[in-house]
Amino acid sequence: MKVIIIDDENKSRRVLEELLKINVKEIDSILHASDLVSGVEIIKNEKPQIVFLDIEMPQYSGLQILEFFTEQEVDFQIIFTTAYNHYAIEAFKLSAIDYLLKPLDVEELVSAVDKAILISKQKSVNSKLEDLKKAFQQLSLNKIALEIPKGIIFVNHDDIVFFEADGMYTNVYLQNGKIELICKPLKHFVDQLENKNIFYKPHRKYLINLKHIKELSRKDGFFLIMENNKTIPIARDKKEEFIKIIQDVF
């Protein structure tokens, strides 16, 4: 783990460094800065997990650190180290992990670092979960997840010919000829795909992929013949709407 000590007093930096080396084995790199501006530059370049920060320093106070970062850039934990206790409330308003008074107490220091390490690990896990979630969201732009008895299959939208309601279940007809029975009502897929223009519900029992229509038949009422030769009825109140869609799209 990488940390940085930002303090204008060289002696204070050296004392803290020795305490960390002796008592915190997780830390393998300790960086130094004598003022906030140079410390910020090091943080942005080196990405330490923990920032030990003095408050009263020339030019800028340690309490101003977040003014130099965007919200997305703050991926480090702050532990304030100062000789003055009257800054504590302001420090915790910045979501600091801890506020340690000089001279530093070893037990308090170790406790603060342990807390920072724990939060950093949790943030890392949350970040990975968020990345995974984004990946699946990206995947969902072109695919849909179908829960089948043996697991979940991810199917391209283009590979779905149509959905057919079967009570509280749904039959999913695929381009390869397979039919998957899914333990979800048709409404689940209608809601999930409402923003996908290639899907249309011509009848209360069906949700079709417009790409897989082979023929519109007027014989014995309006109905569609799909590429797999299955016929799909068009509800009476949907006929005009469907004709308009066909005219607009094709």
N, C-alpha and C positions, 0 to 999 in steps of 0.2 A: 504494500500500500504506500502511496505517495502522499506526503503532507507538505505544507509550507508554513513557515513562521514569519509573520509580518510584524515587526517591532522595530522602533527607531533606536532602541538600546541594544548594542551588540552583546553586552553581558547577559541580558535577559534572554536573547536568542540562544546563546551558547548553553545557558543553564537548562532551558527547556529542551534543547536538543539532547543533552546528556540524559535527562530524565526519561525522555522517550526511548532512547537507545537501550537504556537499562531495563525499563519496565514494560515496554510495549513491543513484543516480538513481531507483530504483524506489519509494523512499519519498516520498509526497506529503503526509503528515499526521503530525505529531509531537505527541503529547499529553504532559502532565506531571502528576505527582502527588508530593507530598512525604511521603506515608506510605502504608502498605499498605492501610488501610481505604478511603481516598479513591481509591486506585488500583484497587482491586477494583470499586468503584462505577462508575468510568469504563470499566473493561473490560467490565462487564456491559451498560452503555448504548451504548458506542461500538464494541465488537467489533473491537479491533485484532488484526492478525495476529501481531505480535511484541511481547513484553513484555521490556523491559530492566529488570532488577530488582536493586537493591542488597540486601545481606543484613542488615547491622547498621543497624537503624533503630529509633526510639523506639516503644514499645508492642508492635509485632509485628515479628518477623524476616521477611525476604523468603522464608525457607525454609518459612514457614507458609502461603504463598499458596494451595496446593491445599485447605486446610481451609475456604476460603470458596466453593468451587465443587463442584458435583456432577460426576461423570465426564462426563456429556453436555455440560456447559457448557465444558469445557476444549477449546476449539478454537483456541488460540493457542500460539505457540512461546515458550519462556522462554530468555533469555540473561542469565545472572547477571553483574553488574559490581560488583566489590568490591575493597577494598584488602587483603583477607586471603585467603591461599591455603588455609587449613586447613579451609574449608568445602566444598572441591571434591567430596569423596566424597558428602556429604549432598546437594549440589546435583544431582549426576548421578543419584542415587537418585530424584529427582523428574523424571527424563527431560528435563533441561535440554539445549538444543541446544549450549550452550557456557558456559564459565566464564572470564570475562575479568578480568584483574587491572588495577587502576588504578596508575599512569596508563595509559590505554588505548593499545595498539599498533594503528595504523591497519590494517595488513594482517590482523591477527587479527580485528579488528572486521568488516572487509569479508568475510572468510572465514566468520565466524559468521553474518552476515546472509544471505550467499548460501546457506548450508546451510539456514537457517530458511525462506527463500523457496522453495527446492526442496521441502522437506518439506511446506510449506503447499500448494503446487500439487499435490503428489501426494495429499495428504489431500483436496483439493477434488475431484480426479478420482475418488478412491475413494468419496467421498461421493455424487457424481453417479451412479457405477455402482451404489452401494447403493440410491439412490433409484429408479433404473431397475429394479433387481432387485425391489424392493418393489412397484413398479407392476405388473410382470409377475406377481408372486405374487398380487396382488389380482385381476389379470385371470384368473389360473388358477382362482379360486374359482368362476367361471361359465363359463369357456371352456377348451378344450383345444387344444394346438398339434399340427397334423398336418403332417408333413414330406412334401411332394409333390415331384416332379422339378423343378418351376419355382420352388420356394421353400417357404414355410411359410404355412399358412392357419390362422386362429384361429376355431374353431367353438364356438358355444354348446352346452352340454351338452344343452339341450332340443331342439336341431336334429339330434341323433344318434339314429337309430332303433335301430341295433344294430351290433356289431362281429362280423365273421366271420373265423375263422382260415383262412389259406390257406398252409399250410406255415410258412415263416419270415416270411411277409407277413400283413397283415391288410386285409380289405376293410371299409371304413367306409361304411355305408348312411346317407345323410342324408335329412332330411325333404323336401328339395326334389327328391328323386329321383336325385341324383348318387351315384355310388359311387367313393370314393377308395381307391386301392391304396397302402397305406403299408408302407414297408420296415422294419417292426418286427413281432415276433411278438405274438400276442394277449395273452400274459402281461404285456407292457409296459403295456398299457392296463388290464388287470385290477389290476395293482399301483398304477398311477397313480390309478385311480378307486375304490380300495377303501373310501375314506371317504365316497363319494358314494352315498347310499342309493337313489337312483333307478336305479342300475345293478346288474344281477344276472346271474350266470352260471348259466343253467339246464342248460348242456351244455358239454362240454369245448371245443367249437368256437365257442361263441357267448357274447357279453356283450351283454345287451339293456338298453334304456332302458324301465323299467316304464311310463313315461308314454305310450309308443307301442304298448302292447298293445291289440289290438282284440277279440280273442276267445281263450278257452281252450277247446280242443276235446278231447273224450274219445274221439272216433272214431278207431279204429285206434291206440289208445295216446294218451298225453298229448302235445299239442303246442300251440304258440301261433301265433296269426295276428296279425301286426303290422299297423299302419296302412297300410303299403305293400303289404299282402297277401302278404308273404313268410311262410313257415311256419318255425317254430323248434322243434326237438324238445326235450323235457324228459327228461333222463336219469332212469333208473329210481330211482336213489338220491336224486334231487332232488325227486321228486313231492310227498311229504309236506311237505317244507320249503317248497316253492313255494306249496302250498295254504295253509299257515299264514301265509306272508308276505302273500298276497292277502287273507286274512281280517283280518289285523292292520292292513293299510294301507287297505283299502277297506271 
